[in-house]
Amino acid sequence: MPIILLLLMIGVDRSNMIHVIGFLFLLFFYTFILVARVLYAKRSWHKEFNDENYVNDPNIKKMQDLIKKFDK
């Protein structure tokens, strides 16, 4: 999709208002999809790794300790 947007940016007729509006709509729609995916990944990360077993464990002081705990 980024390659398509790049090619459209190069090839869009800037004097034609329909082309400009279509390109902007496509650009904003793609941006909305990317932001939604990042927010979903953030929510699923916190749901998966904020488990009570890891939050209350006194041995986990930094991220490396948490990674070692996941590997076990």
N, C-alpha and C positions, 0 to 999 in steps of 0.2 A: 504494500500500500504506500509506503513512503516513496518508493521509486515512481509509482503512478502519479503521486502528488507532485513530485519534482518535474516529471515530464509534462504534466498539465500546467504547472506554473510557467514552464518555458513556452509551451505552445498555446496558451490561452490568449484569445484576442481581447486585449484590455479595453478596446473601444466598444465591444459588445457586452452590454450590461448583463445579459442572460449567462454568458460564459463566466463572468466575474462572480455573479451571485451563486452559480452552480459550484464553482471552485471553492468559494468561501464556505458554502454549506458542507461540502465534502470534507474540507479541512477541519471545520469545527466538529463535525460528526465523528471523525477519526480521533480528534483530541478528546472528545467526550468518552469514547470507547477506551482509550488508553488510561484516562484518569479513573474510570470505573474499574478497570482491571487492577490497577495499583491499589485502590481502596479495598477491593475485595480480597486481594492477596494480604493486605495488612490485617484485615479483620480475621481471615482464616489463620494467619500466623499467630495472632494473639489468642485465638481460641484453642489452637493446637498446643502452644508452648507455655501458656499460663496455667498449667495444670497444678493442682494443689500439692502434688508430690514434689514438684520442683520449686514452688514458691516458698514452702516452709522448710526446705532442706538447708541446714546451716553450713554444709560443706561447699555450697555453690556461692562463690564470691565474685566470680567474673565469668565472662562468656566461655573461656576455655574450659572451665570446670563443668559448665553446662553441656558443652560438646562432648566431653569425656563421659558424662553421665548418659547422654543419648547413645553413645557407641556401645555401651554395655547391654 
